[in-house]
Amino acid sequence: MLVHGAPFDMPSLLRVAVVKADGGQLVIAAVPFSEASGSLNVVARGLVIGTPALFLVFTGAIWLVTGLTLRPIGALRRGAAQVTATGQVSDLPVPEARDEVRLLAVTLNDMLSRLAAAQQRQRALVSDTAHELRSPIASIRTQLEVALDFPAGQDWETTARDVHADVLRLARLAEDLLLLARLDEQAGHETANRGAPVDLAALCRSAACRYSDAPVAVICAAYATPDAQDRTDSRDPTGAADSADAADSPQDVPVLVTGDWGRLDRLLVNLVDNAVRYAKSAVTISVRRDGSWAELSVTDDGPGIPAADLERAFDRFARLDDARSREGDEAGGAGLGLAIVRATAQAYGGTAHLEAASPPPGLRAVVRLPADKEMPSGRPGPA
């Protein structure tokens, strides 16, 4: 090999690279082939050894990250399995990280809390139902046993009448429980399209007619607006109509809601029954349109209920230790009347509450339901 015209001895084979430089010159770079092969061998050995090691490192990292990510889910799974195995509803562990797993845990705990509350209500209902059933069943059993042990001197007509009364109590209790179950099921669905238009004013008049023989007066009044009721009440506190102002008269003023006539009638009858039972002289049923709501109220002049017990009165099988406590089970029922009232109102998107009568004494039960949109606010609907 010649370099600048002089011979150059090559110790070994070379790996040559030729690059054309500026000015037309050629630059030749060469390294011994043994050195180039050695570098390639070093790289090859590094790849052979490093690639598996790198793969193991990446695999371990992925396993660690996946384990940390799935650990909260595993805790949720173990908690759910424990709830399934024991039947005892308890909160699932909530991870500290604010991610989707945390949101899932919070949502599941909310669901479990609702299930626990429903389970507690179910147990209380079963216990209270068993208690309520015990009394009439024991009465029936005692009367029949006495009649069978002493048939000769037994007044069978009286026995049959007493047993029939106890059977009616059982039937009413069963009907009330069945109605509450249906209302609870209905409350979990949309309230739209649940029946036909119902005129609360007509419902009020129909109910008042059925209490014509009640020991106290039952008065019904319907108003187009709250102001109309206030003006009429200021002229005649009993709720009677004033012919001088026909627009404010409580006669034939439709107040429309969407619902089932039978269930709303049952709601009103439960309220009036309670009011008649404790009223001293009169019970007033008022119906009025209040914006987008229809308001039905039943007011009595009885002893009332302490403020602390107003909400508790809606509990199923509620027992109030005050002046309005029932005089025996037969007189007061099983304590499901107000529970049915609230459940019915809620099933149709409404509310129910109790408040002190104004002026006192007395109690006012108020049910508010969404008014029929076809009836303009403050204007009577079609007769």
Secondary structure, 3 states (H helix, E strand, C coil): CEECCEECCCCCCEEEEEEECHHHCEEEEEEEHHHHHHHHHHHHHHHHHHHHHHHHHHHHHHHHHHHHHHHHHHHHHHHHHHHHHHCCCCCCCCCCCCCHHHHHHHHHHHHHHHHHHHHHHHHHHHHHHHHHHHHHHHHHHHHHHHHHHCCCCCCHHHHHHHHHHHHHHHHHHHHHHHHHHHHHHHHCCCCCCCCEEEEHHHHHHHHHHHCCCCCCEEEEEEECCHHHHHHHHHHCCCCCCCCCCHHHCCCCCCCEEEECHHHHHHHHHHHHHHHHHHCCCEEEEEEEEECCEEEEEEEECCCCCCHHHCCHHHCCCCCCCCCCCCCCHHHHCCCCHHHHHHHHHHHCCCEEEEEECCCCCCEEEEEEEEECCCCCCCCCCCC
